Amino acid sequence: MNERDVLLNELAQGPRPMSQGIGWFDSLGQEQQSEVLLFLRHHCAQARAVAEDAPESIRRAGLRPSVTPIPFPVCAARSAVPG
């Protein structure tokens, strides 16, 4: 695993605070952010995330409970994050 993979894994499992992950992600350039999001999309597909996972994911991400999750097929249909 490379440094990015370790960081993302630690963020997902809790040893690193999400605020540290947000700061790291914000420090990346647009192309690097797109690469990270594509990498995470692949892992979401491998995890077989389902709609029932959304409320807990929203809570753990610190998003407002009123946020509308984007269905995974919509995310998977995109090859890159729009700029």
mmCIF file of the C-alpha atoms, coordinates in Angstrom:
data_MODEL
# 
_entry.id   MODEL 
# 
loop_
_atom_site.group_PDB 
_atom_site.id 
_atom_site.type_symbol 
_atom_site.label_atom_id 
_atom_site.label_alt_id 
_atom_site.label_comp_id 
_atom_site.label_asym_id 
_atom_site.label_entity_id 
_atom_site.label_seq_id 
_atom_site.pdbx_PDB_ins_code 
_atom_site.Cartn_x 
_atom_site.Cartn_y 
_atom_site.Cartn_z 
_atom_site.occupancy 
_atom_site.B_iso_or_equiv 
_atom_site.pdbx_formal_charge 
_atom_site.auth_seq_id 
_atom_site.auth_comp_id 
_atom_site.auth_asym_id 
_atom_site.auth_atom_id 
_atom_site.pdbx_PDB_model_num 
ATOM 1  C CA . MET A 1 1  ? 0.000   0.000  0.000   1.00 0.00 ? 1  MET A CA 1 
ATOM 2  C CA . ASN A 1 2  ? 1.180   3.505  -0.728  1.00 0.00 ? 2  ASN A CA 1 
ATOM 3  C CA . GLU A 1 3  ? 0.914   6.472  1.652   1.00 0.00 ? 3  GLU A CA 1 
ATOM 4  C CA . ARG A 1 4  ? -2.403  7.646  0.150   1.00 0.00 ? 4  ARG A CA 1 
ATOM 5  C CA . ASP A 1 5  ? -3.987  4.220  0.573   1.00 0.00 ? 5  ASP A CA 1 
ATOM 6  C CA . VAL A 1 6  ? -2.866  4.006  4.208   1.00 0.00 ? 6  VAL A CA 1 
ATOM 7  C CA . LEU A 1 7  ? -4.224  7.487  4.944   1.00 0.00 ? 7  LEU A CA 1 
ATOM 8  C CA . LEU A 1 8  ? -7.593  6.729  3.354   1.00 0.00 ? 8  LEU A CA 1 
ATOM 9  C CA . ASN A 1 9  ? -7.821  3.409  5.176   1.00 0.00 ? 9  ASN A CA 1 
ATOM 10 C CA . GLU A 1 10 ? -7.077  5.078  8.517   1.00 0.00 ? 10 GLU A CA 1 
ATOM 11 C CA . LEU A 1 11 ? -9.710  7.729  7.823   1.00 0.00 ? 11 LEU A CA 1 
ATOM 12 C CA . ALA A 1 12 ? -12.273 5.066  6.969   1.00 0.00 ? 12 ALA A CA 1 
ATOM 13 C CA . GLN A 1 13 ? -11.527 2.989  10.055  1.00 0.00 ? 13 GLN A CA 1 
ATOM 14 C CA . GLY A 1 14 ? -11.256 5.864  12.504  1.00 0.00 ? 14 GLY A CA 1 
ATOM 15 C CA . PRO A 1 15 ? -7.636  6.190  13.746  1.00 0.00 ? 15 PRO A CA 1 
ATOM 16 C CA . ARG A 1 16 ? -7.283  9.517  11.930  1.00 0.00 ? 16 ARG A CA 1 
ATOM 17 C CA . PRO A 1 17 ? -9.801  12.326 12.445  1.00 0.00 ? 17 PRO A CA 1 
ATOM 18 C CA . MET A 1 18 ? -11.927 13.255 9.436   1.00 0.00 ? 18 MET A CA 1 
ATOM 19 C CA . SER A 1 19 ? -10.767 16.881 9.807   1.00 0.00 ? 19 SER A CA 1 
ATOM 20 C CA . GLN A 1 20 ? -7.234  15.713 8.975   1.00 0.00 ? 20 GLN A CA 1 
ATOM 21 C CA . GLY A 1 21 ? -8.533  13.936 5.872   1.00 0.00 ? 21 GLY A CA 1 
ATOM 22 C CA . ILE A 1 22 ? -10.453 17.004 4.756   1.00 0.00 ? 22 ILE A CA 1 
ATOM 23 C CA . GLY A 1 23 ? -7.365  19.169 5.177   1.00 0.00 ? 23 GLY A CA 1 
ATOM 24 C CA . TRP A 1 24 ? -5.281  16.681 3.209   1.00 0.00 ? 24 TRP A CA 1 
ATOM 25 C CA . PHE A 1 25 ? -7.860  16.447 0.412   1.00 0.00 ? 25 PHE A CA 1 
ATOM 26 C CA . ASP A 1 26 ? -8.245  20.236 0.232   1.00 0.00 ? 26 ASP A CA 1 
ATOM 27 C CA . SER A 1 27 ? -4.464  20.589 -0.150  1.00 0.00 ? 27 SER A CA 1 
ATOM 28 C CA . LEU A 1 28 ? -4.467  18.455 -3.310  1.00 0.00 ? 28 LEU A CA 1 
ATOM 29 C CA . GLY A 1 29 ? -4.703  19.894 -6.784  1.00 0.00 ? 29 GLY A CA 1 
ATOM 30 C CA . GLN A 1 30 ? -7.837  19.331 -8.867  1.00 0.00 ? 30 GLN A CA 1 
ATOM 31 C CA . GLU A 1 31 ? -6.297  16.448 -10.832 1.00 0.00 ? 31 GLU A CA 1 
ATOM 32 C CA . GLN A 1 32 ? -5.107  14.717 -7.649  1.00 0.00 ? 32 GLN A CA 1 
ATOM 33 C CA . GLN A 1 33 ? -8.544  15.166 -6.034  1.00 0.00 ? 33 GLN A CA 1 
ATOM 34 C CA . SER A 1 34 ? -10.142 13.580 -9.082  1.00 0.00 ? 34 SER A CA 1 
ATOM 35 C CA . GLU A 1 35 ? -7.732  10.624 -8.849  1.00 0.00 ? 35 GLU A CA 1 
ATOM 36 C CA . VAL A 1 36 ? -8.537  10.139 -5.154  1.00 0.00 ? 36 VAL A CA 1 
ATOM 37 C CA . LEU A 1 37 ? -12.282 10.239 -5.827  1.00 0.00 ? 37 LEU A CA 1 
ATOM 38 C CA . LEU A 1 38 ? -11.941 7.680  -8.622  1.00 0.00 ? 38 LEU A CA 1 
ATOM 39 C CA . PHE A 1 39 ? -9.897  5.461  -6.291  1.00 0.00 ? 39 PHE A CA 1 
ATOM 40 C CA . LEU A 1 40 ? -12.567 5.746  -3.584  1.00 0.00 ? 40 LEU A CA 1 
ATOM 41 C CA . ARG A 1 41 ? -15.332 5.060  -6.095  1.00 0.00 ? 41 ARG A CA 1 
ATOM 42 C CA . HIS A 1 42 ? -13.619 1.787  -6.979  1.00 0.00 ? 42 HIS A CA 1 
ATOM 43 C CA . HIS A 1 43 ? -13.481 0.796  -3.316  1.00 0.00 ? 43 HIS A CA 1 
ATOM 44 C CA . CYS A 1 44 ? -17.148 1.686  -2.808  1.00 0.00 ? 44 CYS A CA 1 
ATOM 45 C CA . ALA A 1 45 ? -18.043 -0.640 -5.669  1.00 0.00 ? 45 ALA A CA 1 
ATOM 46 C CA . GLN A 1 46 ? -15.905 -3.393 -4.165  1.00 0.00 ? 46 GLN A CA 1 
ATOM 47 C CA . ALA A 1 47 ? -17.611 -2.904 -0.780  1.00 0.00 ? 47 ALA A CA 1 
ATOM 48 C CA . ARG A 1 48 ? -21.014 -3.332 -2.420  1.00 0.00 ? 48 ARG A CA 1 
ATOM 49 C CA . ALA A 1 49 ? -22.487 -0.302 -0.685  1.00 0.00 ? 49 ALA A CA 1 
ATOM 50 C CA . VAL A 1 50 ? -26.296 -0.222 -0.663  1.00 0.00 ? 50 VAL A CA 1 
ATOM 51 C CA . ALA A 1 51 ? -28.884 2.490  -0.020  1.00 0.00 ? 51 ALA A CA 1 
ATOM 52 C CA . GLU A 1 52 ? -29.262 1.350  3.594   1.00 0.00 ? 52 GLU A CA 1 
ATOM 53 C CA . ASP A 1 53 ? -25.629 2.353  4.190   1.00 0.00 ? 53 ASP A CA 1 
ATOM 54 C CA . ALA A 1 54 ? -26.344 6.021  3.394   1.00 0.00 ? 54 ALA A CA 1 
ATOM 55 C CA . PRO A 1 55 ? -27.625 7.249  6.805   1.00 0.00 ? 55 PRO A CA 1 
ATOM 56 C CA . GLU A 1 56 ? -24.615 5.891  8.709   1.00 0.00 ? 56 GLU A CA 1 
ATOM 57 C CA . SER A 1 57 ? -22.232 7.156  6.030   1.00 0.00 ? 57 SER A CA 1 
ATOM 58 C CA . ILE A 1 58 ? -23.784 10.619 6.201   1.00 0.00 ? 58 ILE A CA 1 
ATOM 59 C CA . ARG A 1 59 ? -23.527 10.612 10.005  1.00 0.00 ? 59 ARG A CA 1 
ATOM 60 C CA . ARG A 1 60 ? -19.873 9.484  9.982   1.00 0.00 ? 60 ARG A CA 1 
ATOM 61 C CA . ALA A 1 61 ? -18.940 12.077 7.361   1.00 0.00 ? 61 ALA A CA 1 
ATOM 62 C CA . GLY A 1 62 ? -20.395 14.862 9.508   1.00 0.00 ? 62 GLY A CA 1 
ATOM 63 C CA . LEU A 1 63 ? -22.853 15.933 6.821   1.00 0.00 ? 63 LEU A CA 1 
ATOM 64 C CA . ARG A 1 64 ? -26.238 17.456 7.571   1.00 0.00 ? 64 ARG A CA 1 
ATOM 65 C CA . PRO A 1 65 ? -28.916 14.774 8.031   1.00 0.00 ? 65 PRO A CA 1 
ATOM 66 C CA . SER A 1 66 ? -30.945 16.514 5.309   1.00 0.00 ? 66 SER A CA 1 
ATOM 67 C CA . VAL A 1 67 ? -28.293 15.871 2.629   1.00 0.00 ? 67 VAL A CA 1 
ATOM 68 C CA . THR A 1 68 ? -29.542 13.913 -0.372  1.00 0.00 ? 68 THR A CA 1 
ATOM 69 C CA . PRO A 1 69 ? -27.155 11.050 -1.145  1.00 0.00 ? 69 PRO A CA 1 
ATOM 70 C CA . ILE A 1 70 ? -26.220 10.565 -4.793  1.00 0.00 ? 70 ILE A CA 1 
ATOM 71 C CA . PRO A 1 71 ? -27.031 6.976  -5.796  1.00 0.00 ? 71 PRO A CA 1 
ATOM 72 C CA . PHE A 1 72 ? -23.880 4.972  -6.502  1.00 0.00 ? 72 PHE A CA 1 
ATOM 73 C CA . PRO A 1 73 ? -24.874 4.160  -10.122 1.00 0.00 ? 73 PRO A CA 1 
ATOM 74 C CA . VAL A 1 74 ? -24.920 7.905  -10.814 1.00 0.00 ? 74 VAL A CA 1 
ATOM 75 C CA . CYS A 1 75 ? -21.429 8.288  -9.336  1.00 0.00 ? 75 CYS A CA 1 
ATOM 76 C CA . ALA A 1 76 ? -20.146 5.207  -11.118 1.00 0.00 ? 76 ALA A CA 1 
ATOM 77 C CA . ALA A 1 77 ? -21.372 6.520  -14.464 1.00 0.00 ? 77 ALA A CA 1 
ATOM 78 C CA . ARG A 1 78 ? -18.984 9.465  -14.236 1.00 0.00 ? 78 ARG A CA 1 
ATOM 79 C CA . SER A 1 79 ? -15.398 8.973  -15.244 1.00 0.00 ? 79 SER A CA 1 
ATOM 80 C CA . ALA A 1 80 ? -14.143 12.091 -13.448 1.00 0.00 ? 80 ALA A CA 1 
ATOM 81 C CA . VAL A 1 81 ? -15.320 14.797 -11.126 1.00 0.00 ? 81 VAL A CA 1 
ATOM 82 C CA . PRO A 1 82 ? -16.727 17.747 -13.094 1.00 0.00 ? 82 PRO A CA 1 
ATOM 83 C CA . GLY A 1 83 ? -14.534 20.817 -12.847 1.00 0.00 ? 83 GLY A CA 1 
# 
